[in-house]
Amino acid sequence: MAPRSTKTGYRINLVRLRGGHAASSEESAEGWLDGEWTSSRPADLLQLPGVSLPVSDDHAGAIYRISYEAGK
């Protein structure tokens, strides 16, 4: 795989499975890049009951919470 000419930062994708295989994929969060400088680096996530997804950041030493409203 060739390196990108333009940095895009990091992404967190939602992958829906069907029959044990990826059926669809959509971007849930992206960024963490300011020009050439990495502001954060998502390292791990945990799926909690409901619609909350905490994401740890091993660069900034933070935890972010990603949530959504159903039907939007």
N, C-alpha and C positions, 0 to 999 in steps of 0.2 A: 504494500500500500504506500503510495507516494505521500509525502508530507503536504499539508495545506499551505498555500501561499499567503492566506489571510487567517489569522487566529479567530476562532469563534467562541472560545470560552468553554464552559462545561454545560452539559444538558442532563436533565432527568426526564426520561420518557416513560409513559404509561404503556405497557404492552399487555393487551388482552389475549388470553389463551383460549383456544377451542380444541378440544381433543388432544391436549398436550403439546400443541403447536401454536406459534404466534399467529393470531388472526388479524390483529391490527396494532398500530403503534401511533402514539401522538405525543408531542412535546408537552410536558407539564411545567417545566421551569428551565430557564436558560440564562446565560450571561456570566456573571462573576468575573468579567473581564473589562478593564478600562484601558482601551488602546492596547499597549503591549504589556500592561501590568495586570497580574492576577490579583483580584481583590479578595477572593475566597476560593475554596476548593471543596465541593461537596464530597464527603468520603463514605458515608453510610446512611441508611435510612431504615425506618421501622414503620410497619403498617399497624396503626392502632384501630380499634373498633370505631366505626363511623366514617368520617370524612377527613381525618387529620393524619398527616404524614410528616413526622419530625425528620429533619435532615441535619446530620452533624457536619461541621465545617472544620477540617483539620488545619486550615491555613489561618483563619480569623479566630479560631477557638470559640465558635458560636454554634447554636442550634437554631435552625429555622423551622417554622411550622407551615407546611403547605396544606391548604384546605380549599374546598370548592363548594359551591351551592348547586345542588341537584336541579336539573331542569334549565340551567343557564348555558 
